[in-house]
Amino acid sequence: MKVAFHLFLVSFLFSIACYGQLRIIPSWDNKALELEQVYLTENKDSISFSTLKMYFSDFRFREKLSGGITEIDTLIFYDLADSSTHVFFKNLEISNYDDVSFTLGLDSSKNVSGELENAYDPLLGMYWAWNTGYVNLKLAGKSSLVLTKTHDFEFHLGGYRFPYASAQQVQVDLLDSYIQFELSLLFPDVISLKKTHHLMVPGKEAFLILQGLAACFN
């Protein structure tokens, strides 16, 4: 799977001069995901995505030669519709590192920091309220699996309070200068759109879905 995706992206990555940069690339069936494009699940149900937004924070890069850790305490907002948010750490030479760990979402300290600028800006559409904090990941679209007239689905996944603090730890090997986020792994094992197609509040269900989402990075 990783090999096929790598071959698909080789010319694209060279064309953007990715040397020294890190990219998160959402995909469906090993092809770079496009908004409003119709895809098929394993059971031939149709699905398309209109929104994919998420937060990343607290990066830890492990160096190849020394095994030392380079920590970058930051908050990064990613929006598939905005290419300016797709490249991280432009001055960091990714080839010097074996792997990276990071947080999908915001931990409790960032949720209550009181900061409301840059990646924290409520105008990005990822802030609920002071007592519920930020949405870690927002996903919306349409699918034939949703048995309603419009076939819409929408998930606002977050929450920082015990026992459902939903930010997830992810660790991946840095075989390339990109990290693949394979959304086809979500349906139906993590998200059953026939059962749940709208989820907009923190809680156990959002916590469990974000756990499954963390396993989609490779």
Beta strands, then each sheet from edge to edge (+ up, - down):
strand 1: 22-28
strand 2: 31-32
strand 3: 39-40
strand 4: 46-63
strand 5: 69-79
strand 6: 87-88
strand 7: 97-104
strand 8: 127-129
strand 9: 133-143
strand 10: 152-158
strand 11: 168-173
strand 12: 178-182
strand 13: 198-199
sheet 1: 2+ 1- 6+
sheet 2: 2+ 1- 12-
sheet 3: 3+ 4- 5+
sheet 4: 3+ 4- 7+ 11-
sheet 5: 3+ 4- 9+ 8-
sheet 6: 3+ 4- 9+ 10- 13-
end
